Amino acid sequence: LQQAGMAVVRDRLLPVLLARQVQKRPDEVRAVARACRRTRAMFLALWRAYRGMRSTADMMRMIRTKEREYTVSYPTILMVGASIARDGLHASFTPCDLRRGGPERFVLLDLGYRAGHYCSDVTRTIPVTGTFTAMQRLWYGIVLDAFRFAARRARSGMLYDDLHTQTMRFMYRLIRDRTRLLTRAAAPDADAVMAMLMPHHLGHSVGVNVHDATPGAWRLAENH
């Protein structure tokens, strides 16, 4: 009986609960949007003050000051340069003198505030000097163009995994055509390459949880 009950929960109840969690009410959408506006304001304030900062510790002090006013969705992640690839995206903080080291480095900031009980989750990268080098502009442009591609392609009723796959293959073509990392002659498997270059998925649902659970076959819809 216990096994039968668990099967009912898994096969019937859980899909319904996940679908209801993904589908947000209008007031929930407004709360998430308010949380995103708070986070965006912090990014803009940091960018305006960035050129006067000497270290990531200066950046973190400014962020901690805002945390007295707003609750964070998760511990803020602030990393620089090679530590982003070496330590992954969840090592939290890299102490770093921003004025020492090569100009090709990026500063990665992963930050989110809450509005009420609802979360935001935003990641941004900026050139460590405050000005893009040619190489940084190239790679930043690839990611930005892929983001815009995904925004144009997203449609109600579309499987999220299909949007992810289409965007990753589009980004693969951008990397192949704009850089020398990939050659047409080698013809490597695009999905395998992008799984290595972008181990995190295209995105995720947010709500009461910063990573709201989603159904296995997640179809995008209004208010998702």
Steps between C-alpha positions, in 0.01 A plus 500: 500500500785737583664438163169549322446827686844628405431413137180706508689796648779467241283442194190708573542750780859620445449605133197706603690669785799579278277645228329724756836615638629597154179684402502829691204718590513864379587620852785248515632620164495857630691393813772327294521807274540724807780275627672525160476880505669509840780281368539705183530819706785344697685402182463852359620656826803271503582582139483874566735462798724232347783716364566636848533154653834330556394147594216250508486570875390857413224358281386257768484776763261693278288188449492423873375853571195440279436168676400698810202618297419198282515125562716305256362204307828310549859577607653748256765361263786731399792355304778619272698356212621140503327425830166506315600195293720339766263515797167485321223754548425428863826572681336822626787751517842561347715756690671697225679827432313623191796710383750217489508218248418481131237724339331201330336389825127522568330572830199273553224607739206270575250685716132493588269678743156400622178697489274358767547124469595508131849467356710643221820348360721705266858445380708769332861523382704818458855554373740531791638833375154644437567507123467209257805369321445365148500141631256578782266679259509200267396249768255733670336555160465125443319454831282809445398389152411154633288659774315709242449190284341315795274798578377508139447124479314449830133424437207386711460123462866447412696238690765671710756232409442579131569868562818407688622272219426752224678777689806289575532400134462863395776598745719218365467646150591846628814364670593303186452797267650777717794324666764245410411259780282284279573407140259378238743220407498350849117507512478421873166412654332833575297374797806341664708814450233728647441267794866551585507877436167566671438232765218704652167494318360796309297610802253387762168589657498745793233573757479428870817295446794637306492173304131416482435136416371434148330203329726259314351605164466873567292684242534876514182697553382845597600596857773235516 
